[in-house]
Amino acid sequence: MTDDQRTLTEDQRQQAELLWAYHQMHHQVRPVDAAIGLGSHDLGVPAYCARLYRAGLFPILVFTGGPNPTVPERFPRGEAVHFREHAIELGVPDEAILVEPKARNTGQNITFSREALSGAGVTVKRVMLISMPYMERRSFATARKLWPEADVICASEPLEFDDYLKSIGDEKLVTDQLVGDLQRVIEYPGLGFAIEQHVPGDARAAFESLIRDGFTGRLIH
């Protein structure tokens, strides 16, 4: 795939969908003490945060993230700031939102959000991480490493793979992210950043196939 040809072949789509399914944790959404909206390039995250807040699943919400590393021009004032504004437009009261604008990676998202909640006097035994669909597993593994005493629930906008591709409008970008997130799931435990996660053989084979096809834009080396 060339940079100017950003649609997937049928085989690539099938491989990408295997990774998509693996990255989701399929947790049951239930009430928690607080939620963390993890910064990204996707406004579906704050939209889903607002939906779950309005459903009464948590009383307070942290948006976390500085400039987006993939598309910095998308949120020039930082992910958390733009996510907060979008959530307020969708009915979340300002007083229910904490903004953490410094984090540059998922580990910092978790650590700095935890500090923000503690600083606000919020006791958290159960926390919900709300992310892009393909970021669930990596955020779960990171939180379990850095916040082991918390009961972690992962949630994301409930979209089918094809619908998510259409919502983002860039099939190569999404597939690069799927591949990059799986590389992090595999390698971060050895670096002390996350707990180990089992990767099934079909997901690993799909990962290797997509790398061979050039979906390397989010690999860390």
Number of C-alpha atoms within 10 A of each C-alpha: 12 10 9 7 10 15 18 15 10 9 12 17 16 13 21 26 19 19 23 22 15 20 23 19 18 14 12 9 13 13 18 19 16 23 30 27 30 29 31 26 19 16 17 23 25 31 22 21 32 23 17 19 22 15 10 12 18 19 16 20 28 26 27 31 28 23 23 20 11 13 11 14 12 15 17 13 14 22 29 28 21 21 29 26 13 18 23 18 13 16 13 23 15 14 10 14 18 20 20 25 20 17 22 15 15 19 17 17 26 23 15 19 27 22 13 17 20 12 10 10 9 15 12 16 12 16 22 25 24 27 25 26 24 24 26 25 21 24 27 23 21 26 26 19 17 18 15 12 12 14 14 21 23 23 28 24 17 12 12 12 17 11 11 18 17 10 13 14 13 15 19 22 19 20 30 19 22 26 27 20 23 24 19 17 26 18 15 17 16 11 9 12 19 23 20 17 13 8 15 9 9 13 20 17 15 20 23 15 17 20 17 10 12 13 24 18 16 18 16 10 6
